[in-house]
């Protein structure tokens, strides 16, 4: 094994880590005390009444004697399976296989519960997208319900996509005395090139391609089982689980339905049975997810140009473990972490090309060697992160790990920090008299990092697209889309705007987007200040901006401001949010959600976390 060097930690990483540890000191200790109490005094099978226990093993078939006796580890399977969501379709047969794999280690496994799994690809631009962010907290609660039966000694968490992994993590962290491993299913094979798909989308936005042509391009891109291959939130989730040490090493980007994928699932099942509380290698999930692991997630996100959605999810995940993380922390890390990967929409290759170029093993080794990752974290696989600088292979049909390639196999996709694509991580905090927002620079040409132009104010995506089709945006313009925050309508993604704004930019206009809503991990080439907080509803200054106000957005200087005094203006009032598509059932989450920088969560806020 080619062991990564152990250089001094980069000063910026050390400084931000120390600050996060210090500001989290009280809340983290409360959390650790909590999971220790749960381990010592909480319910487990040995404390269940006979009636409780009999209900728990009644339908467990061949595993009934082992579960009844209580001597073998019983593993909870929390699954996000459904067969509409391509990334999660492979999970359908996983429980059967995991039960067999568990028996190989003298353990048992039961499906503890299922959690919802939305496909943001299906709901983009649709009313269902208003449920998307809140589905994360719904998943967290469903995970807690699944684990609340006190039947389990460990957990396997089956989830991949946008809100699912953050939700599983948040829920599992409330059972942080148990060991847990995230089990991915892998990406679909590459289809139509993402650049070609984007070209057809823009042609359709201009009226130069038919719906049938657009559908053909989309179907050729999203064509089978597995995760979508662009580097959006789903694949950013998988990257983070690797740098946090919560996968089996190298599990992220192995295709579904392969022997190697099956063996990685077997290895995860065996491993979670080995690291329980009664073992010599006890690894409680809540101690694996510590301040250093959270910083590693931030660094990995920045080094690979990952999804801006994690500027919302990472603070929420951290809160569930008693850790305080904010956008200033991410911004300071971004200034120090070089961009070493270009994966669509930040480059031409997809995650399969990234994996072939060296993938996560290469990334982790290089970031460890540069002092940008904490190598001394408690991982599910071993004592440190060095094991994740390898890649899984089959040797005579048996799972093994080998060193990641010494050099990138494609320097257009993956490089070392010394030869990085750009010197910083491409996620900037911008602040000013409009509030605080995130600007993802890694996919934007540096010549467009500063935009100053008159505003055009909208309150829906549909209104923006109507103005575009009417030719009303054929000029330099900062498009404001407000009342899109957590409290207004659940903070939907506004990815539907990308093709139209891209067309305006390609026509030579200076264009930017400013919104209190979200943009996808596939946000693309148009400058965008997103997740603006405080949101327009409830007093945010964005509610006072009017058409024609000059807005300045500058990633270089970290600025977002309207050039003028808004103090005397009355705030606009949003249109009433209509009922339908189940949105009325989420009224409590909207009403009590906190700010985007805190994670946009009513659940965590009400729980005092």
C-alpha positions in Angstrom: 0.0 0.0 0.0 1.3 3.4 -1.0 0.7 5.2 2.3 -0.1 9.0 2.0 2.5 11.3 3.5 1.7 12.9 6.8 2.5 16.6 6.2 1.5 19.4 8.5 -2.1 20.4 8.3 -2.7 23.4 6.1 -2.9 26.5 8.3 -6.3 27.5 7.0 -7.7 24.0 7.6 -6.2 24.0 11.0 -7.5 27.4 11.9 -11.1 26.7 10.7 -11.1 23.3 12.4 -9.9 24.9 15.7 -12.6 27.5 15.5 -15.4 25.0 14.8 -14.2 22.9 17.7 -14.2 25.9 20.0 -17.6 27.3 19.1 -19.0 23.7 19.3 -17.4 22.9 22.6 -20.6 23.0 24.7 -23.0 21.6 22.1 -20.7 18.8 21.0 -20.1 17.7 24.6 -23.9 17.7 25.2 -24.2 15.5 22.2 -21.5 13.0 23.2 -23.0 12.8 26.7 -26.3 12.1 25.1 -25.1 9.2 23.0 -23.1 7.8 25.9 -26.3 7.8 28.0 -28.2 6.2 25.2 -25.6 3.4 25.0 -25.6 2.8 28.7 -29.2 3.4 29.7 -31.2 3.4 26.5 -33.4 0.6 25.3 -32.0 -2.4 23.5 -33.3 -5.9 23.0 -32.2 -7.1 26.4 -34.5 -4.5 28.1 -37.6 -5.2 26.0 -40.5 -7.0 27.6 -41.2 -10.5 26.3 -44.2 -9.2 24.4 -42.1 -6.4 22.8 -39.4 -8.8 21.8 -41.8 -11.4 20.4 -43.3 -8.8 18.1 -39.9 -7.9 16.9 -38.8 -11.4 15.8 -42.3 -12.8 14.9 -41.7 -12.7 11.1 -38.0 -13.1 11.0 -38.0 -16.7 9.7 -34.7 -18.5 9.9 -33.2 -15.7 11.9 -35.8 -16.0 14.7 -33.7 -18.1 17.1 -30.7 -15.8 16.8 -32.7 -12.6 17.3 -34.6 -14.2 20.2 -31.4 -15.4 22.0 -30.0 -11.9 21.7 -26.3 -13.0 21.4 -25.7 -12.0 17.7 -25.7 -8.5 16.4 -29.0 -7.5 14.7 -28.5 -5.0 11.9 -31.1 -2.4 11.0 -31.6 -1.8 7.3 -33.0 1.6 6.7 -33.8 1.8 3.0 -34.7 4.6 0.6 -35.8 2.2 -2.1 -38.3 3.0 -4.7 -38.2 2.0 -8.4 -39.1 5.4 -9.9 -35.9 7.0 -8.7 -33.2 5.5 -11.0 -30.4 5.9 -8.3 -32.4 3.9 -5.8 -34.0 1.2 -8.0 -31.0 -1.1 -7.4 -31.8 -1.2 -3.7 -34.9 -3.4 -4.3 -33.0 -6.7 -3.7 -30.5 -5.4 -1.2 -32.3 -6.5 2.0 -32.4 -10.2 0.8 -28.6 -10.1 0.1 -27.8 -8.2 3.3 -29.5 -10.8 5.4 -27.4 -13.5 3.7 -24.2 -11.5 4.2 -25.1 -10.9 7.9 -25.5 -14.6 8.5 -22.0 -15.1 7.1 -20.7 -13.2 10.1 -23.0 -14.8 12.6 -25.3 -11.8 12.6 -28.8 -11.0 11.6 -30.5 -8.2 9.7 -34.0 -6.8 9.5 -35.5 -4.0 7.4 -36.2 -1.5 10.2 -38.0 0.9 7.9 -38.2 2.8 4.7 -37.8 6.5 4.1 -39.2 8.6 1.2 -36.9 9.3 -1.6 -37.8 12.2 -3.9 -36.2 12.6 -7.3 -35.4 16.2 -7.9 -34.9 15.4 -11.5 -38.6 14.6 -11.8 -39.8 17.5 -9.7 -37.5 20.3 -11.1 -39.7 23.2 -12.0 -42.8 21.5 -10.7 -44.9 22.1 -7.6 -43.5 19.0 -6.0 -40.1 20.7 -5.7 -41.6 22.8 -2.9 -41.5 19.6 -0.8 -37.9 18.7 -1.6 -35.9 20.5 1.1 -38.4 19.5 3.8 -38.2 15.9 2.6 -34.8 15.9 4.2 -36.2 16.4 7.6 -39.0 14.0 6.9 -36.4 11.4 6.0 -34.6 12.1 9.3 -37.7 11.6 11.2 -38.5 8.4 9.3 -35.0 7.1 10.1 -35.6 7.8 13.8 -39.0 6.0 13.6 -37.2 3.1 11.9 -34.6 2.8 14.6 -36.9 3.5 17.6 -37.9 -0.2 18.1 -34.7 -0.8 20.1 -34.1 -4.1 18.2 -30.8 -3.2 16.7 -27.0 -3.2 17.3 -26.0 -1.4 14.1 -27.4 0.2 11.0 -26.9 0.1 7.3 -28.3 3.2 5.6 -29.3 2.7 2.0 -29.5 6.1 0.3 -27.8 8.1 -2.4 -29.6 11.2 -3.7 -30.0 14.8 -2.8 -31.9 15.0 0.5 -31.8 11.3 1.3 -28.2 11.1 2.5 -28.4 14.2 4.6 -31.7 13.0 6.1 -30.4 9.6 6.8 -27.4 11.1 8.5 -29.4 13.5 10.7 -31.7 10.7 11.8 -28.9 8.2 12.4 -27.0 10.7 14.5 -29.8 10.7 17.0 -28.9 7.0 17.4 -25.2 7.8 17.4 -24.3 5.2 20.0 -24.9 2.6 17.2 -22.3 1.8 14.5 -23.5 2.7 11.0 -22.3 2.5 7.4 -23.8 4.2 4.4 -24.3 1.8 1.5 -24.4 3.3 -2.0 -25.6 1.6 -5.2 -23.5 3.5 -7.8 -23.9 5.6 -11.0 -25.6 4.5 -14.2 -23.3 4.0 -17.2 -22.6 7.2 -19.2 -25.2 8.1 -21.8 -25.6 11.1 -24.0 -22.8 13.6 -23.2 -23.9 16.2 -20.7 -22.6 19.0 -22.9 -24.9 17.8 -25.7 -27.8 17.5 -23.4 -27.3 21.1 -22.3 -27.0 22.2 -25.9 -30.4 20.7 -26.7 -31.9 22.3 -23.6 -30.8 25.7 -24.7 -32.1 25.1 -28.2 -35.4 24.2 -26.8 -35.4 27.3 -24.6 -34.9 29.4 -27.8 -37.6 27.5 -29.6 -35.2 25.9 -32.0 -35.7 22.3 -30.8 -39.0 20.4 -30.4 -40.3 18.8 -27.3 -39.7 15.4 -28.9 -36.1 16.3 -29.6 -35.6 17.5 -26.0 -37.2 14.3 -24.6 -35.0 12.2 -26.8 -31.9 13.9 -25.5 -33.0 13.7 -21.9 -33.9 10.0 -22.2 -30.5 9.3 -23.8 -28.8 11.0 -20.9 -31.0 9.5 -18.1 -31.3 6.0 -19.5 -30.9 3.3 -16.8 -30.6 2.2 -13.2 -28.1 4.2 -11.1 -27.3 7.7 -10.1 -27.4 10.5 -12.7 -23.9 11.0 -13.9 -23.5 14.7 -13.6 -21.7 16.0 -10.5 -24.7 17.3 -8.6 -25.9 16.9 -5.1 -26.3 13.1 -5.3 -22.8 12.4 -6.4 -21.5 15.1 -4.0 -23.1 13.1 -1.2 -21.1 10.0 -2.3 -17.9 12.0 -2.3 -18.6 13.3 1.2 -19.3 9.9 2.6 -15.8 8.8 1.4 -13.9 11.7 2.9 -15.8 11.4 6.1 -15.0 7.6 6.2 -18.6 6.5 6.3 -18.5 4.2 3.2 -16.4 1.2 2.7 -13.4 2.6 0.9 -14.0 3.4 -2.8 -17.6 2.3 -2.7 -19.0 5.6 -4.2 -18.8 5.2 -7.9 -18.9 1.5 -8.7 -21.7 0.6 -11.1 -24.9 -1.2 -10.0 -25.4 -4.8 -10.8 -21.7 -5.7 -10.9 -19.8 -8.3 -8.9 -17.7 -5.6 -7.4 -20.7 -3.7 -6.2 -22.1 -6.8 -4.6 -18.8 -7.5 -2.8 -18.7 -3.9 -1.4 -22.2 -4.4 0.0 -21.1 -7.7 1.5 -18.1 -6.0 3.0 -20.2 -3.2 4.5 -22.6 -5.8 6.1 -19.7 -7.7 7.6 -18.0 -4.6 8.8 -21.0 -3.2 10.7 -21.3 -6.5 12.4 -17.7 -6.2 13.6 -17.8 -2.7 15.0 -20.7 -2.9 17.5 -20.6 -2.0 21.2 -19.6 -5.5 22.3 -16.6 -5.7 20.0 -13.1 -4.6 20.4 -13.5 -2.1 17.5 -16.6 -0.2 18.7 -17.2 2.7 16.4 -20.3 4.7 17.4 -21.6 6.6 14.5 -21.8 9.8 16.5 -18.1 9.7 17.2 -17.2 9.0 13.6 -19.1 12.1 12.6 -17.0 14.7 14.5 -15.7 18.2 13.8 -12.8 16.9 11.7 -15.1 14.7 9.6 -17.3 17.7 8.9 -14.3 19.8 7.9 -13.2 16.9 5.6 -16.7 17.0 4.0 -16.3 20.7 3.3 -12.8 20.3 1.9 -13.9 17.4 -0.4 -16.8 19.4 -1.6 -14.6 22.4 -2.5 -11.8 20.5 -4.0 -14.1 18.7 -6.4 -16.5 21.5 -7.3 -19.5 19.8 -5.5 -23.0 20.9 -5.1 -23.9 24.3 -3.4 -26.9 22.5 -1.8 -24.4 21.3 0.8 -24.0 24.8 2.0 -27.5 24.1 3.5 -27.2 20.4 4.3 -23.7 20.4 6.0 -24.7 22.9 8.7 -27.8 20.8 9.4 -25.9 17.5 9.5 -23.4 19.2 11.8 -26.1 20.5 14.2 -27.5 16.9 14.6 -24.0 16.0 16.0 -23.7 19.0 18.2 -21.3 20.8 15.8 -21.6 24.5 14.7 -20.7 25.2 11.1 -21.5 28.3 9.1 -20.8 29.8 5.7 -17.8 31.8 6.9 -16.1 28.5 7.7 -16.8 27.2 4.2 -15.7 30.4 2.6 -12.3 30.4 4.5 -11.8 26.8 3.5 -12.6 27.6 -0.1 -9.9 30.3 -0.2 -7.3 27.6 0.7 -8.5 24.5 -1.1 -7.6 24.2 -4.7 -10.1 22.9 -7.3 -8.6 19.5 -8.5 -11.5 18.0 -10.3 -13.7 19.2 -13.2 -16.8 17.1 -13.6 -19.9 18.3 -15.5 -21.3 20.9 -15.0 -17.8 22.2 -14.2 -16.1 20.2 -17.0 -16.9 17.9 -19.9 -16.6 14.5 -18.2 -19.1 12.8 -15.9 -18.6 10.9 -12.7 -17.8 7.7 -14.6 -14.9 9.6 -16.3 -13.9 11.0 -12.9 -13.8 7.5 -11.4 -11.8 6.2 -14.4 -9.3 9.1 -14.1 -8.5 8.0 -10.5 -11.6 8.9 -8.6 -11.9 9.2 -4.9 -8.8 7.3 -4.0 -6.7 9.7 -6.0 -8.5 12.7 -4.6 -8.2 11.6 -1.0 -4.5 10.7 -1.3 -3.6 14.0 -2.9 -5.6 16.1 -0.4 -4.0 14.1 2.5 -0.5 14.7 1.0 -1.3 18.4 0.7 -2.4 18.7 4.4 -5.9 19.6 3.4 -7.8 16.6 4.9 -7.7 15.3 8.4 -6.2 11.8 8.2 -6.7 11.0 11.9 -10.5 10.6 11.9 -12.4 7.5 13.2 -13.6 5.8 10.0 -15.9 2.8 9.7 -13.1 0.9 7.9 -10.0 1.7 10.0 -8.3 4.1 12.3 -7.7 6.8 9.7 -8.5 8.1 6.3 -5.4 6.6 4.6 -7.4 3.4 3.7 -9.7 5.6 1.5 -6.7 6.5 -0.7 -7.2 3.1 -2.3 -9.6 1.7 -4.8 -11.6 -1.6 -4.6 -10.9 -4.4 -7.1 -11.7 -8.0 -7.5 -8.7 -10.5 -7.3 -9.8 -14.0 -8.2 -13.4 -12.9 -7.5 -12.5 -11.7 -4.0 -12.7 -8.1 -2.9 -9.3 -6.4 -2.4 -8.0 -2.8 -2.4 -5.1 -1.4 -4.3 -3.4 1.9 -4.4 -5.1 4.6 -6.4 -3.2 5.5 -9.6 0.0 7.4 -8.9 -1.0 9.9 -11.6 -4.3 11.2 -13.0 -5.4 9.2 -16.0 -7.1 12.3 -17.5 -5.6 15.7 -16.6 -8.7 17.4 -18.1 -10.8 15.9 -15.3 -8.5 15.2 -12.3 -5.3 16.9 -11.2 -3.0 17.2 -8.2 -3.2 20.3 -5.9 0.1 21.5 -7.3 -1.4 21.5 -10.8 -5.0 22.5 -9.8 -7.6 23.9 -12.2 -7.9 26.9 -10.0 -6.3 27.9 -6.7 -9.5 28.0 -4.7 -12.5 25.8 -4.2 -15.0 27.8 -6.0 -17.7 28.4 -3.4 -17.7 32.0 -2.1 -19.7 33.8 0.6 -21.0 37.1 -0.7 -22.4 39.7 1.8 -23.8 43.2 1.7 -27.0 45.2 2.2 -29.0 42.3 0.7 -27.8 39.8 3.2 -25.6 36.7 2.9 -25.5 34.3 -0.1 -23.4 31.6 -1.7 -21.8 32.1 -5.2 -20.4 29.0 -6.9 -17.5 30.2 -9.0 -16.1 26.9 -10.0 -18.4 26.6 -13.1 -18.4 30.3 -14.0 -15.8 32.0 -16.2 -13.8 34.4 -14.1 -14.6 37.3 -16.4 -18.2 37.0 -15.1 -17.4 36.9 -11.4 -18.5 40.6 -11.2 -21.8 41.7 -12.6 -23.4 45.1 -12.1 -26.7 45.7 -13.8 -30.3 46.8 -13.3 -32.6 44.4 -11.5 -35.7 42.7 -12.9 -37.7 41.4 -10.0 -39.8 38.2 -10.2 -41.6 36.0 -7.7 -41.8 32.8 -9.7 -39.8 30.8 -12.2 -42.7 30.9 -14.6 -42.7 34.7 -14.6 -39.0 34.7 -15.5 -39.5 32.3 -18.4 -42.5 34.2 -19.7 -40.4 37.4 -19.7 -37.6 35.6 -21.4 -39.9 34.3 -24.2 -41.4 37.8 -24.6 -37.9 39.2 -25.2 -38.0 41.4 -22.1 -34.6 40.2 -20.8 -32.6 41.0 -23.8 -30.1 43.3 -22.0 -27.7 43.3 -19.1 -29.8 42.2 -16.2 -29.7 40.9 -12.6 -32.7 38.6 -12.4 -34.1 38.6 -8.9 -36.3 35.7 -7.9 -37.7 36.2 -4.4 -40.1 34.5 -2.0 -38.3 31.2 -2.7 -36.9 30.7 0.8 -37.7 28.0 3.3 -40.5 29.9 5.0 -42.0 31.2 1.8 -42.5 28.0 -0.2 -39.9 25.4 1.0 -36.9 26.7 -0.9 -37.3 24.9 -4.2 -34.4 24.5 -6.7 -34.6 26.9 -9.6 -32.6 24.8 -12.1 -35.4 25.3 -14.6 -34.0 28.9 -15.2 -30.5 27.7 -16.2 -31.1 27.2 -19.9 -32.9 30.5 -20.4 -30.3 32.5 -18.5 -27.5 30.7 -20.3 -29.0 31.7 -23.7 -29.0 35.4 -22.6 -25.4 35.0 -21.5 -24.4 33.4 -24.8 -25.9 36.4 -26.6 -23.4 38.6 -25.0 -25.3 40.1 -22.1 -24.1 40.4 -18.5 -26.5 38.2 -16.6 -26.7 37.1 -13.0 -29.3 35.5 -10.8 -30.0 36.6 -7.2 -32.4 34.5 -5.2 -33.4 33.3 -1.7 -34.1 29.9 -3.3 -31.8 27.1 -4.2 -30.0 26.1 -7.3 -29.1 22.6 -8.3 -25.6 21.1 -8.1 -25.9 21.4 -11.8 -26.3 25.2 -11.6 -23.9 25.8 -14.5 -22.2 28.7 -16.0 -24.4 31.7 -15.1 -23.3 33.8 -12.1 -25.7 33.2 -9.2 -26.0 34.4 -5.7 -28.2 31.7 -4.1 -29.6 30.8 -0.7 -29.8 34.5 0.1 -30.5 35.0 3.8 -32.5 36.5 5.5 -35.1 35.4 2.9 -37.6 37.9 1.5 -40.5 36.6 3.5 -40.4 38.0 7.1 -38.2 41.1 6.6 -35.3 40.2 4.3 -34.2 43.3 2.3 -34.7 41.4 -1.0 -38.4 42.1 -0.5 -37.7 45.8 -1.0 -35.8 45.6 -4.3 -37.6 47.0 -7.3 -37.2 46.8 -11.1 -34.4 49.0 -12.2 -32.4 49.1 -9.0 -28.8 48.5 -9.8 -27.4 45.4 -8.1 -23.8 44.5 -7.8 -22.6 41.0 -7.4 -18.9 40.3 -7.0 -17.4 37.0 -6.1 -13.8 38.4 -6.0 -14.6 40.9 -3.3 -17.4 38.9 -1.7 -20.1 41.5 -2.3 -23.8 41.5 -2.9 -25.5 44.8 -2.7 -28.1 47.1 -4.2 -26.7 50.5 -5.0 -29.1 52.7 -3.1 -31.0 53.1 0.1 -33.9 50.8 0.7 -34.7 51.8 4.2 -37.7 53.9 3.4 -39.4 51.4 1.1 -42.2 49.1 2.1 -41.5 45.4 1.6 -43.4 43.6 -1.1 -45.9 41.0 0.0 -45.9 37.6 -1.7 -48.9 36.1 -3.3 -50.7 33.6 -1.2 -49.2 30.1 -1.5 -51.9 27.9 -3.0 -52.8 24.4 -1.7 -52.2 21.2 -3.6 -49.6 18.6 -4.2 -49.5 18.0 -0.5 -47.8 21.3 0.2 -50.4 22.2 2.9 -49.2 19.3 5.0 -45.8 21.0 5.3 -47.2 24.3 6.7 -45.5 23.7 10.1 -42.1 23.2 8.4 -42.5 26.4 6.4 -43.8 28.4 9.4 -41.0 27.4 11.7 -38.0 26.9 9.4 -34.8 28.7 10.3 -32.4 30.4 7.9 -30.6 28.8 5.0 -27.2 29.2 6.7 -28.5 27.2 9.6 -29.9 24.5 7.4 -33.5 25.7 6.8 -34.9 23.3 9.3 -37.9 23.7 11.6 -37.2 20.2 13.1 -33.7 21.0 14.3 -34.8 24.5 15.4 -37.7 23.2 17.5 -35.5 20.5 19.0 -33.0 23.1 20.2 -30.2 21.5 18.1 
